[in-house]
Amino acid sequence: MVNKESILKQDKVEFKNIVKVFVRRKWWFISSAGFALIMELIYTFLYHRDYLFIYNIAASIVFSIITGAIVVIAADFFLSHKTSRKS
C-alpha cells in the first residue's frame, strides 16, 4: 500500500527545482525575449504612421457631423417658426 507521505513528497514542487529548470533552459528564455525585442524594434522603426493625416481626417469627420447637426437644427427651428406664425 502506498503511503500518503510518499505521495505528498512526490507531488511537492520545490523552488530549487523551478530554478534548476530556468537555469537549464536559460538560452530558450533569452533567445525568445531577444527575438521578440528585435521584431518589436523592426516593426516600430519600419511602420511609419502619419498621425497628422489621421488627425485631419478625424477632425474633418467630426466637423462635418457638427455642421450637419447645426444645419438640421437651424432648418427645424426656422421651419417650425414659420409654421407657428401662420397659425
FENSUL-V38422 format. One line per field, one symbol per residue. ss: DSSP state (@ for helix, = for strand, . for the rest). phi: phi as a letter, one per 40 degrees, with the letter a starting at -180 (. if undefined). burial: # if it has 24 or more other ideal C-beta (glycine too) atoms within 12 Angstrom, else .. A space follows every 50 residues. Layout:
ss: ???
phi: ???
burial: ???
This chain:
ss: ...@@@@@@@@...@@@@@@@@@@.@@@@@@@@@@@@@@@@@@@@@.... @@@@@@@@@@@@@@@@@@@@@@@@@@@@@@@@@@@@.
phi: .cccccccccccbbcdccccccccbcccccccccccccccccccccccbb ccccccccccccccccccccccccccccccccccccc
burial: .................................................. .....................................
